[in-house]
Amino acid sequence: MQLIQVKDQMHLFACKYHAELRDYFTLMSRAASDVASSLGIPRPPDENRGMAVPGKDRRKPAVDLAAYSDFIQARHFLSKFSAEGFAKAKKLLESALARDPEFALAYDAMSDFYWYVGYLGFMPPREAFSAGMRYALRAIEIDNTRAETHALLG
């Protein structure tokens, strides 16, 4: 990983990381922390004290990298705002949830999906919003720290 300042091409940070694929999220967190430290950015208060914030869920986005990949692709297709994009996104999110039934981000994205298809008229709004509400509630059961999911419920 290299961080290069654009205006003068000065190297600000460089480091090689090696890890098993199953440790992907831990590695990304470590790399982000290393870059922040090299730039003099202080750690958040909960990390400085080595104490967890009460009620904060430290769960990784997904245990299964294939589920995470499905989730990322689904978010891409959701952003297309087309019938074809929504159909592909739904299949990918269903796959992600089948792979990891405790994947809060995928439940949140499925709630987004139903909000979009209801709002844009691809599905009757009452039916879509009811389905979306169920997915949002499940996401909050798993991880109640996500503001986006709370906003969907609002």
C-alpha positions in Angstrom: 0.0 0.0 0.0 1.3 3.4 -0.9 0.0 6.9 -0.1 1.4 9.6 -2.4 0.7 13.3 -2.1 -0.6 14.4 -5.5 0.8 18.0 -5.7 4.5 17.0 -5.4 4.4 13.2 -5.6 5.9 12.9 -2.1 5.5 9.4 -0.5 3.6 9.8 2.7 3.2 6.1 3.6 4.3 2.8 2.2 3.9 -0.7 3.7 3.4 -4.3 2.5 0.7 -6.4 4.1 0.3 -10.2 4.0 -2.6 -12.1 5.4 -4.9 -15.0 4.7 -8.1 -14.2 2.9 -10.2 -15.0 6.0 -8.4 -12.1 7.8 -9.3 -9.5 5.1 -11.4 -7.2 7.4 -8.8 -7.3 10.1 -6.1 -6.4 7.6 -8.1 -3.5 6.2 -8.7 -2.2 9.7 -5.0 -2.5 10.5 -3.9 -0.8 7.3 -6.3 2.1 7.9 -5.0 2.5 11.4 -1.4 2.5 10.2 -2.1 5.2 7.5 -3.9 7.3 10.1 -1.1 7.0 12.5 1.5 7.9 9.9 -0.5 11.1 9.1 -0.7 12.0 12.8 -4.5 11.4 13.0 -5.4 10.5 16.5 -7.3 7.3 17.2 -10.9 7.6 18.2 -11.4 7.9 22.0 -12.6 4.3 22.5 -9.4 3.0 20.8 -7.1 5.2 22.8 -8.4 3.9 26.1 -8.6 0.3 24.8 -12.2 0.2 26.0 -15.3 -0.6 24.0 -18.0 1.9 23.7 -21.1 0.6 25.5 -23.6 -0.9 23.0 -21.1 -0.7 20.1 -21.1 -3.8 18.0 -17.6 -4.7 16.7 -18.9 -7.4 14.3 -17.1 -7.6 11.0 -19.3 -6.6 8.0 -19.5 -10.3 7.0 -17.8 -13.6 8.0 -18.1 -15.0 4.5 -16.1 -13.0 1.8 -18.4 -14.4 -0.9 -21.4 -12.9 1.0 -19.5 -9.6 1.2 -18.8 -9.7 -2.5 -22.4 -10.3 -3.2 -23.4 -7.4 -1.0 -20.9 -5.0 -2.8 -22.1 -6.0 -6.2 -25.8 -5.6 -5.1 -25.1 -2.1 -3.9 -23.7 -1.3 -7.4 -26.8 -2.7 -9.1 -29.1 -0.8 -6.7 -27.4 2.4 -7.8 -28.5 1.8 -11.4 -32.1 2.6 -10.5 -33.4 0.3 -13.3 -35.7 -2.8 -13.3 -32.8 -4.9 -14.4 -30.4 -3.5 -11.8 -33.0 -4.0 -9.0 -33.6 -7.6 -10.1 -29.8 -8.4 -10.0 -29.4 -6.6 -6.7 -32.2 -8.6 -5.1 -30.7 -11.9 -6.2 -27.3 -10.9 -4.9 -28.6 -9.8 -1.6 -30.6 -13.0 -1.2 -27.4 -14.9 -1.9 -25.5 -12.9 0.6 -28.1 -13.5 3.3 -28.2 -17.2 2.5 -24.4 -17.3 2.9 -24.4 -15.3 6.2 -27.8 -15.0 7.9 -26.2 -12.6 10.5 -25.0 -10.1 7.9 -26.7 -6.8 9.1 -25.4 -4.8 6.1 -27.2 -7.1 3.7 -30.4 -6.8 5.6 -30.0 -3.0 5.5 -29.4 -3.1 1.7 -32.5 -5.4 1.2 -34.5 -2.8 3.1 -33.1 -0.1 0.8 -34.0 -2.3 -2.2 -37.7 -2.4 -1.1 -37.7 1.3 -0.4 -36.4 2.0 -3.9 -38.8 -0.3 -5.7 -41.7 1.0 -3.7 -40.8 4.7 -4.2 -40.0 4.4 -7.9 -43.2 2.4 -8.6 -41.7 -1.0 -9.5 -43.9 -2.5 -6.7 -46.9 -1.3 -4.8 -45.6 1.0 -2.1 -47.5 -0.5 0.8 -46.2 -4.0 -0.1 -42.7 -2.8 -0.7 -42.4 -0.7 2.5 -43.8 -3.5 4.6 -41.2 -5.9 3.3 -38.5 -3.3 3.7 -39.5 -2.7 7.3 -39.1 -6.4 8.1 -35.5 -6.4 6.7 -34.6 -3.1 8.5 -35.9 -4.5 11.8 -33.8 -7.6 11.3 -30.7 -5.5 10.6 -31.2 -3.6 13.8 -31.6 -6.8 15.8 -28.2 -7.9 14.5 -26.5 -4.4 14.8 -28.3 -1.5 16.3 -25.5 1.0 15.7 -26.2 1.6 12.1 -27.7 5.1 11.6 -28.7 4.3 8.0 -31.0 1.5 9.1 -32.6 3.6 11.8 -33.1 6.3 9.1 -34.8 3.7 6.8 -37.3 2.9 9.6 -38.0 6.6 10.1 
